[in-house]
Amino acid sequence: MTRRVAGGVGVSPTRHRALLSAVVALIVGLSAAIYVTVGADSGSSRGTALAKGNSPRNQAAPVSTGTWVGTWSASPGAAEPGTEVEGMAGRSVRNVVHTSVGGTSARVTLSNLYGQSPLTITHASLAVASGSDTAQALTDTMRRLTFGGDTTVVIPPGGQVLSDAVRVAVPADADVLVTTYSPTPSGPVTYHRHARQTSYVAQGDRTEDATGTAYTEKVGVWRYLTALDVLSKDADGTVVVLGDSLTDGITSTSGANRRWTDGLVRRLRAAQAAGEDVPRYGVANQGISGNRILTGGLGRPADNPSGLDRFGRDVLDRTNVKVVIIVLGINDILRDPQLADPDRVVGGLRTMVGQAHARGLKVIGATLMPFGGHPGYTDARESVRQQINSRIRSGEVFDAVVDFDKALRDPYNPRKLRPEYDSGDHLHMSDRGYERMAETVDLKSLKGSAPARL
């Protein structure tokens, strides 16, 4: 006796039970594979879509040992002026970013946070640059990026997307090229204004052009790209630095990686090479020039959102974050049309620390550096700075303190920066000043987690 199923094929009860057992076994096997793949993310709060296909230019990263960490990042800071109607339609955008740690696979985050229309990316790629200050790629590292297995992705207004992982050897201390192409108008472009790094634009779809010869337009901004993660055997997590122009490195030498966070990376690498007991972290720079703790800019979403507003997005949502360094507050003093309230500024810092502690993250805070001689300087504002620094040093705000004020002030005039650290505007650092900031951080203070709160 047989049973009829859809399509009219006869199946005996014994054969039916065998087929059912095979289906159940297949489902169990697939579930286990999915579990293992997700587990390999190791600390990321965002899911990774699995790439499809095995073509040389679309090498999906296999399950592997290692930890997903942030090797580079930049906060989306505003809508780019002049891109409201067309965006970057019909052009290839090649962002150049510099890695803090290396890995065996990579993935990127693209953002349409400030877009008012959907952003359609039909082609994207990742490659290791052939050198510094170039749009040329090492040919054998060129990888086509996919999103949920597809080369095309549509990012809604206000949204972001994480690419599938691709298998590629990404060195530490190297430039990586991330290129996107959109054939249709979409704007305005979500960008990071002060990159201190030259990126490139080409007409047409030149996404996988390794020669770089078509990339004749140079720009000093990062567009769409907000993060680069690597699957690393050399790092265990990410340290995220939340800051303003002092962290953005606005007066550092462009293209030379002289921000203070770059100096921190070099110190960590050197200490590890020397066998010192320091954390193995990638560094994510989340500085936005002009950023404040309490107040954001205009617009929806706000240009240059406040530290409080962006803390979840730019800190807690970073890949495998272990510790946070906060270098904010000077713009709250300088840009307040009245006089900043020290209690409110410290209260904002404490709020961010509380959010980090709820995730088990240690928070290191920096004292506010002097700005005597700057056009915004007044004795009243100096008093506010001193009050905030006093409370930071007392230990009532952060788990640990890096005293940038003490390290960079002029010993003969503590209201001003030491001349060799001053860029000339009496607020921002010279390259030597940024290096001094990096030298001031106690690397061992990056170890550990948030203290227990009873």
C-alpha positions, 0 to 999 in steps of 0.5 A: 500500500502506498500514500499519495503526496503532492505531485502524485508520486507514491511513497511507501510508509517505510520509505516515508519514515526514512525520508523524514529521518533524513530531513530531520538530520539535515535540519540538525546539521544546518542548525549546528553549522549556523550556530558555529558560524555565529559563534565565530563572531566573538563579541560583535553585537551585530550579525554577519550574513554569510557570503555565497559563492567561491569565486576568487573575487568573492572569497567568503570567510570560512569558520576560523579561529580568531576574534572579530575586532575593530581595526579602524572606524570613523563616526558618521558626523554629518550630511555632506553639503552639495550632495543633497540631490545626486549623492555620488551617483555614477561614481566610485568612492574609494575610501583609504583607511589605516589598520591598527591590527591585522587579520585573516578576514575582513568586513565593513560597515556602510552607513546611510545615516544622513540620507533622505532617500535609499542608498543603492550600492550595486558593487563594493570591494575591499583590497590592501593598498599597494603603498601609502598615498595611493589608490592602487591595490595589491591585485591579489588582495582585491575582494568583491564584497557581498551583503547577505550573499548579494553584490547589491544592497539597498540601505534605507535612510537612517540605516547601516549595513554590515557586509559579509566577511571576506577571506583576505590577509589584512596587515597591521599598520597598512592602508586598506581600500574600501570602494563603493559604487552607486548608479542612482541618485541618493543624498545627502551623503553620510560622511566624516569631514576631517579624515586627515587621509586622502581618499579617491573618486573615479567616474563610472564603476571602477570598483575592482580597478586595482591599478587606481589610474581612474581615481583622479579626484582626491578628497579629504573625507570618508564617505559611507564607510564607518568601520572596518573589522578583522578576524584577528589572532593578534587581538582580543578586543577593541578599545574605543576612543570617544572624543572631539577634534583633539581625537579626530587629529584635526591639526595633525599631518595629513596622511601621516597617521599622527593622531594621538590614537595612532600613537597609542596603536604604535605603543601597544604594538611595540610593547607587545613585541617586547613581551610586555603584559599589555592588552592586545586591542585594536583601536577605534577612533570615534572622534568628531571635530567640534563634538560636545558631551551635552549638545548636538548640532541641528537637523534630524538626525543631528549633525555632530550629535552629542556624546550622550546621543551617540554613545550607544552607536559609536561606543557600545555598538562597536565590535567586541569593545573592551574598554572606553576612553573618553576625551570630551568636554572642552567644546562644552566650555568653549561653545556655551553661549553663557557659561558651562555648568560643571555639574552638568558636564560632569553629570553627562560624563557620569551618564556615559560611564554608567551606560558603559558599566552596564555592559561591563566596560571599563572607562578611562577619562581624560582631563581637559587640556588648557586653551590659554591664548585661544580666542575663546579663552576667558578666566571664567571658562578657565575656572570651569575647566579647573573645576571639571578637572578637579572632579575627574582627578578625584576619581569620582567620575572614571575608573582610571584617569589619563592626565593630559592636562598635566602632561601637556601644559606649560609648567611656567604658564599652566593655563596654556599648552607647552609651545612645542605641543601647540599647533599654533591655535592654542587649542589643538596639538602639533604632531609632537603634542599628539605623540605626547598624548599617546605617551601619557596613557598607561597601557596597563590601565587598559586592562580589566573590566568595570569594577563591581558596583554594590 
